[in-house]
Amino acid sequence: MSTAPLRRRRAPRGSGDQLRDEILDAATGLLLETGDAKAVSIRAVAQRVGVTPPSIYLHFADKDALLDAVCVRYFEKLDDEMQAVAAAAGTSPIDVLRAQGLAYVRFALKTPELYRIATMGQGQPGSDVDITLTSSAFVHMRAAVQALIDEGSYPPGDPTTMALELWTAAHGVAALLISRPYLPWGDVEEFAGRVLRAVCCGQMVAGAIAPEDPPRETVAWLREVVHEHNLR
């Protein structure tokens, strides 16, 4: 029996978007199976779809463009999840922000191969991937930060900078859980929740600490606050 791949039937007019989706599905499947972008070639994707390599080039200029498109679609799905958790978290901005951070980590852990390729590779300013990030997951975090500033929970400041700090924490947790799963994290969900809670609440505390305050005085003040809270 022949093992040659089946040739895809000629697509009807107007089905270019469908073929593009099939190409992205095939490239995504190869990435998930191999965990290595180097294993994804135009020829391999074409073979899986059942078309010739020139058909791929009608939609993507080269392999890099194809992989960028895969990552863009990946973060569009993250955008959907970020919006869903925000709706479920209620009206409290701090609950929304923490839920968004946890959703980000969970999403990364679902498909670590894709997350690694999409966020841990060499970035290029203005790439489609970075544009998608700033218009989806990041913008949701920034909106929650702005809400916390508006209600007086977070100190006045640039919401973009604060959101970058929170995003850094979420990405750091996800990246380490993916790259170093053997470390003694304990329950992954609880670990991620503790880190994100500390960072989210830390922004509130930071507003009461002057940059020139000695760390020793800051620790003493925080101890007093904790002591008073425990006496209630």
C-alpha positions in Angstrom: 0.0 0.0 0.0 1.3 3.4 -0.9 2.3 5.7 2.0 2.3 8.9 -0.1 0.2 11.7 1.4 -3.2 12.1 -0.1 -3.4 15.1 -2.4 -5.9 17.7 -1.3 -8.7 18.3 -3.6 -8.7 21.6 -5.5 -10.5 24.1 -3.3 -13.4 26.1 -4.6 -13.1 29.8 -5.2 -13.4 31.9 -2.0 -12.0 29.2 0.2 -8.6 30.8 0.7 -9.4 31.6 4.4 -10.2 27.9 5.0 -6.9 26.8 3.5 -5.1 29.4 5.6 -6.7 28.0 8.8 -5.8 24.4 7.7 -2.2 25.5 7.3 -2.2 27.1 10.7 -3.8 24.0 12.2 -1.1 21.8 10.6 1.8 24.0 11.8 0.3 24.2 15.3 -0.1 20.4 15.3 3.6 19.9 14.4 4.7 22.4 17.0 2.7 20.6 19.7 4.0 17.2 18.6 7.7 18.1 18.4 8.0 21.0 20.8 10.6 22.5 18.4 10.1 25.2 15.8 13.0 23.8 13.9 11.0 20.7 13.2 8.3 22.7 11.4 9.1 23.2 7.7 7.1 24.5 4.8 7.4 21.1 3.2 6.2 19.3 6.3 3.2 21.6 6.7 2.3 21.3 3.1 2.5 17.5 3.3 0.2 17.4 6.3 -2.4 19.7 4.7 -2.2 17.9 1.4 -1.0 20.7 -0.8 2.2 21.7 -2.5 4.7 24.1 -0.8 3.9 26.9 -3.3 0.4 26.9 -1.9 1.7 27.7 1.5 3.7 30.7 0.1 0.5 32.1 -1.3 -0.6 32.8 2.3 2.7 33.2 4.2 5.9 34.7 2.9 8.2 32.3 4.7 8.4 30.0 7.7 8.9 32.9 10.1 5.7 34.5 8.9 3.9 31.2 9.3 5.1 30.7 12.9 4.2 34.3 13.7 0.7 33.7 12.5 0.5 30.6 14.7 1.5 32.7 17.7 -0.9 35.5 16.9 -3.8 33.0 16.8 -2.6 31.5 20.0 -2.7 34.8 21.8 -6.1 35.6 20.3 -7.4 32.5 22.2 -5.7 33.8 25.4 -7.6 37.1 24.8 -10.9 35.1 24.9 -10.0 33.4 28.2 -8.8 36.7 29.8 -12.2 38.3 29.0 -14.1 35.2 30.3 -12.3 35.2 33.7 -12.8 38.9 34.1 -16.5 38.5 33.6 -16.6 35.7 36.1 -14.5 37.4 38.8 -17.1 40.0 39.5 -16.8 43.8 39.8 -13.8 44.0 42.2 -10.8 45.1 40.1 -8.3 43.3 42.4 -10.2 40.1 42.0 -10.3 40.6 38.3 -6.6 41.3 38.1 -5.6 38.2 40.1 -8.0 36.0 38.1 -6.5 37.3 34.9 -3.0 36.5 36.1 -4.1 32.9 37.0 -5.8 32.5 33.7 -2.6 33.6 31.9 -0.6 31.0 33.8 -3.1 28.2 33.2 -3.3 29.0 29.5 0.5 28.8 29.2 0.6 25.5 31.0 -2.0 24.0 28.7 0.3 24.1 25.7 3.8 24.8 27.0 5.4 24.1 23.6 3.4 26.9 22.0 3.9 29.3 24.9 7.7 28.7 24.9 7.8 29.5 21.2 5.5 32.4 21.4 7.1 34.2 24.3 10.6 32.9 24.9 12.0 33.2 21.5 13.8 36.3 20.2 11.4 39.1 19.8 11.3 41.9 17.2 9.7 45.3 17.9 6.5 45.8 15.9 6.1 42.1 15.1 2.5 40.8 14.7 3.0 38.7 17.8 3.9 41.6 20.0 1.1 43.7 18.5 -1.4 41.0 19.4 0.0 40.8 23.0 -0.4 44.5 23.6 -3.9 44.4 22.2 -5.2 41.4 24.2 -3.8 39.9 27.4 -1.8 42.9 28.3 -4.5 45.5 27.7 -6.9 43.6 30.0 -4.3 43.7 32.8 -3.7 47.4 32.2 -7.5 48.1 32.3 -7.7 46.4 35.7 -4.7 48.3 37.0 -6.3 51.6 35.8 -9.5 50.7 37.7 -7.5 50.1 40.9 -5.8 53.5 40.4 -9.2 55.2 39.8 -10.7 53.7 43.0 -7.6 54.7 45.0 -6.4 51.2 45.8 -3.2 51.6 43.7 -1.1 54.7 43.9 -1.3 57.2 41.0 1.1 56.4 38.2 1.5 55.0 34.8 -0.9 52.0 34.5 1.3 50.6 31.6 4.3 50.3 33.9 2.4 48.7 36.7 0.7 46.3 34.3 4.1 45.3 32.9 5.3 44.5 36.4 2.3 42.3 36.9 2.7 40.7 33.5 6.3 40.0 34.3 5.3 38.1 37.4 2.7 36.0 35.5 5.1 35.3 32.7 7.9 34.4 35.2 5.7 31.9 37.0 4.5 30.3 33.7 8.0 30.2 32.2 9.6 28.6 35.3 6.8 26.1 35.7 7.3 25.1 32.0 11.1 25.1 31.9 11.7 23.7 35.5 8.8 21.5 36.3 10.9 19.3 38.5 11.5 22.0 41.2 9.5 21.6 44.4 6.6 23.9 43.5 4.0 22.0 45.4 0.5 22.5 44.1 1.1 24.6 41.0 -2.2 26.4 41.2 -1.6 27.4 44.8 1.9 28.5 44.1 0.9 30.7 41.2 -1.9 32.1 43.3 0.4 33.1 46.1 2.9 34.8 43.8 0.2 36.8 42.0 -1.5 37.7 45.3 1.8 39.0 46.6 2.5 41.1 43.5 -1.1 42.4 43.2 -1.2 43.5 46.9 2.4 44.6 46.8 1.4 47.4 44.4 -0.9 48.8 47.1 1.8 48.7 49.7 4.3 50.3 47.4 2.2 53.4 47.3 2.8 54.0 51.0 6.6 53.5 50.8 8.8 56.3 49.6 11.8 55.3 47.4 14.2 56.7 50.0 12.7 54.8 53.0 15.3 52.4 54.4 14.2 48.7 54.0 14.6 48.2 57.7 12.0 50.9 58.5 9.7 49.5 55.9 9.8 46.0 57.4 9.2 47.4 60.9 6.1 49.4 59.6 4.7 46.3 57.9 5.2 44.2 61.0 3.1 46.8 62.9 0.4 46.7 60.3 0.3 42.9 60.4 0.3 42.9 64.2 -2.6 45.3 64.4 -4.5 43.2 61.8 -4.0 40.0 63.8 -5.3 41.7 67.0 -8.7 42.5 65.4 
